[in-house]
Amino acid sequence: MIALSQTAGIIRGMCILLATIAFVVWLLWYLLKKSEDPAGLGFRFFITAVVLVGGYFAINKMAGDGSTEGKIAGVLAGAVLGLGLGIIWVPIIAGKVGDAFGSLFTGGSAPPTPQPVYSVAETKLKQGKVQEAIYEIYRQLEMFPNDVTGQVMLAQIQVERMSDLPGAQAIIERFCSQPGHTAAHLSYALNALADWHLKVQDTDAARAALEKVIALLPATEQAQMAAQRIAHLASHETLLAAHEHKPIPLRHGVEKIGLLDDSSRLAKPDEDQTKAAEQLVEHLRQYPLDNEAREKLAMIYFDHYKRIDLAIDELEQLINAPNQQGREVARWLNIIADLQVKAGADYDTVRLTLERIVAMFPGLAAEQLARQRMEYLRLEFRGKEKSQAVKLGSYEKDIGLKQNPPT
């Protein structure tokens, strides 16, 4: 039994030793691969091994006789060997520690990610050397063939320096056919193409470029913005008329304006608002995604027709439309709260509107502003109830119509 236990102990010790040796060898190999100077590091490892092995036998021989002089000599020899190892390794260790602390401020010694550089091309353009600038851009695009900045810059040179809009369009279309581009990059390139078409008063081509944004990026914020631009594109005839410089007829002004008893005569006639509402309704039938037009119509419903229900319905359509920007949704909800206060709604009604902002934008600035506004309105409504200075109307009752609004 004793022999078996001794054999097991020897086997266990050998396994531990072999595992330790294997780990040390792997660690040395890993360090050599990661080192910037593997030959120098390998030489240091060799010298260290020689010093440790030679020092072990030398110190063991000095202190082996058990005499005081031998022990003192062994201690001195160990100190000398330790000093030698310090000379070998301290500069390396100190350098690594210094690099670790320095990387906190410099970003480390890792090389930066390669990026295209167009400063040379921009300088050539400023000097009027267009062909040399094009060559520099192509040189960068050889290394970064999918870079959006270089390709749009190349298309811009075709338009602005060489008056070659078809060539610029071919570059943008080639860019859009490349895989892997982000929605923002595709939208940027196609909107630039639309701008170039508008400069030459080709609204049909500009509309086609913006419609391609919607086709390539459906159900995205970029598609929503492209739809907004399409809704506000002027017709070709309108653009031509803008350059004809026709005289603008002016409405006859009010005479002796300083002697008027009130300013009611200065207000626009109701027919202007009625006509504007009809035009907006017709426009929204053709372009239902036009946010600006729908918001204007909502305000006409409230201010001119005194119909808060129709105004809120238009604003709710904006809020519930897909891919709307968060800041715009929060603004429209605040507008609804404004209209409710003007129409005489109670605090609970306005609070429910503002709580929608809190629920939709948790942790954002819009939430904090909505909470501050709820607190302010609570104090304001409480002051009105106490002072009875302002008598609130009923929010639910019909507040009357000036005339039937177009819908």
Sequence and secondary structure as in RCSB ss.txt:
>XXXX:A:sequence
MIALSQTAGIIRGMCILLATIAFVVWLLWYLLKKSEDPAGLGFRFFITAVVLVGGYFAINKMAGDGSTEGKIAGV
LAGAVLGLGLGIIWVPIIAGKVGDAFGSLFTGGSAPPTPQPVYSVAETKLKQGKVQEAIYEIYRQLEMFPNDVTG
QVMLAQIQVERMSDLPGAQAIIERFCSQPGHTAAHLSYALNALADWHLKVQDTDAARAALEKVIALLPATEQAQM
AAQRIAHLASHETLLAAHEHKPIPLRHGVEKIGLLDDSSRLAKPDEDQTKAAEQLVEHLRQYPLDNEAREKLAMI
YFDHYKRIDLAIDELEQLINAPNQQGREVARWLNIIADLQVKAGADYDTVRLTLERIVAMFPGLAAEQLARQRME
YLRLEFRGKEKSQAVKLGSYEKDIGLKQNPPT
>XXXX:A:secstr
 HHHHHHHHHHHHHHHHHHHHHHHHHHHHHHHHH S HHHHHHHHHHHHHHHHHHHHHHHHHHTT  HHHHHHHH
HHHHHHHHHHHHHHHHHHHHHHHHHHHHHHH  SS        HHHHHHHHTT HHHHHHHHHHHHHH TT HHH
HHHHHHHHHHTT  HHHHHHHHHHHHHSTT  HHHHHHHHHHHHHHHHHTT HHHHHHHHHHHHHHSTTSHHHHH
HHHHHHT   HHHHHHHTTT         SSGGG SSSGGGS  HHHHHHHHHHHHHHHHH TT HHHHHHHHHH
HHHTT  HHHHHHHHHHHHHSTT  HHHHHHHHHHHHHHHHHTT  HHHHHHHHHHHHHHSTTSHHHHHHHHHHH
HHHHHHHHHHHH  S    SSS    SS    
